Amino acid sequence: MSYDSKDSIFFVNRSLLYTFYGMSDESNVDTIDIPLQLLGRLADHDRTINVVVDSTLFAVEGKDFEILPIVLPKDSSTTMMKILVHRNEQMRDDAFITWLRLVDSEDINAAKLSREQFELSFSDKIEKPDWWDDAFQYQPFTVLRMQFYLDVIGSMENPKGPNNENNLEKLAYVKFRLNLALAEYFKEHGVHFVDENGDTVSWGQ
């Protein structure tokens, strides 16, 4: 980027998996935050960011999701794209997917090399999150393992922290809570917790 070229904006991550699963029946709308990062110089004024929908699977813009106006605040290098997602019964069977793309605005360009593209998937069922293999390398994903995780932790948030924080202390604490819950399960039932494949569930150290 030359000194006098327009600054650009890009997605910090390439995709996100969201589920309403485990939320109360009254929770029919939620807001998803997707981080954006500036490539260039800070500015002394707010800058508008443009996003378009390239394509969707099941999802209908304006009905199942809404992209709220996006602004990069003055003197800031980061911001959040906020998307309202609406729950419906079909999400219990199908994942709704939308492919988003940053485009140039009057204030700021979209970064290239695929960093302007993002895949958002949302449903109302148990899904394998993108972070699973990284956080739990030796614990294969199964529905009952994920159900146990949700029951104990209460959310689909990455145990190493959002936005690729790689917080190993947080991961260790999450594993401690999961292993403590396994011990309490054994104390109450007299047997180890197993998944749908009959394998004893563990969470490592």
C-alpha positions, 0 to 999 in steps of 0.5 A: 500500500503506497502512502497516499492510497486509501486505507482498507478494512478486513475480516479478522476471521474467515468464518463463524458458527453460531447456534441458538441451541441451549438458549431459552425458548423466548430468545428468538433474536440475537446479535452476532459481533464479527471483528474488523481490522484496519489496514492503514492509518487512523483517521480523525473522523468516523468511516463508513464500511460497506458489506454486501451479501454474495449468496445464501443457503436458506437464509433470507436477508431482512427476515432471517438476518439483518446487517446493521450499519457499520462504522469505523470510529475515529482514531480507531483501528478496530470495529465490529460488524453487528448482525441480527439473527432471527430464530425459526423452526427450520434452524433445528434441522438446517444450518442457515448460511450467508456469504458476506463480502466487504466492498469499497466505500467512499471512506475506506477500501475492502482488503483483498486476498480473501480477507474481504470474504466471510462465511456466517452459519447459524442454526438451532442445533448442536454444531461442531464449532470451528475452534473444536479441533484446536482446543480439544485435539485429542477429544473427538467431536460428538453431539453428547460431548458438545451437549456436555460442554454447553451444559457446563460452560453455557455458551459456544464461545471459544475456550481459548478466547474470542477472536483467536486470542489463544488464551491458554490460561482460560482454556485450562480453566475451562478444562478444569470446570469440565473435568470437575463436572465429569467427577461430579457426574461420576459421584452422582451416577456411579459411572463415567459419562459416555458419548453416543459412541460409547466412549468415555468422555475426558477433556485433557489437562 
